[in-house]
Every structure is written in C-alpha cells, then in structure tokens.
Amino acid sequence: MFPRQVIINNNININNPNAAAGKNGKQKDKWVAFLLCFFMGTLGIHKFYEEKIGLGVLYMFTLGLFGIGWLVDIISIACKPNPYYV
C-alpha cells in the first residue's frame, strides 16, 4: 500500500574538511602533554594544556584524583597518536 522509505544518514559535516578523517578539535602534541603529565600531573597542568579547565581544577584540589587519575592519564597519553586532537 504505502511505499517504503529509506533514510540514509552519513553523519559527515561537509563544512569541516577534517571531519571525514576524524580530526575534530584542536591539535595537541603528545610529548608535550606527556611531559606535563609526568612532571606536573598531580596539579592537572596537562589538563589545562588540553583546555579541559574543569578537570584541571579538579586535579589540583585532589592531587591528580588521588594519584589514580594521574597514572591513568600517563598511560592513556602514551598510547595516543602524535599529534592527537582534543
């Protein structure tokens, strides 16, 4: 009776040339973030570098989420490609 409708959604922003390649956000250097995290990670300096101000303040007051967040961030930054996008 009724014709079947087919909906296709590509989810690609044609206004942003980096969107198709998965390069949304600002480019950050992996090694700068790693060194900031390694030496000043308990103060959240690497979070401020990534422009995540709220998490940076949280890391400052909890000393890197009691050391656990700092350790997780060291491992996760080491596994990221260079450069990565935030």
JOGI-V599401 format. One record per helix or strand of 2 or more residues. SS is the DSSP state (h for helix, s for strand). FROM is the first residue (numbers start at 1). LEN is the number of residues. If there is no record, write none. Layout:
SS_FROM_LEN / SS_FROM_LEN
This chain:
s_27_2 / h_30_14 / h_45_5 / h_53_14 / h_68_11 / s_84_2
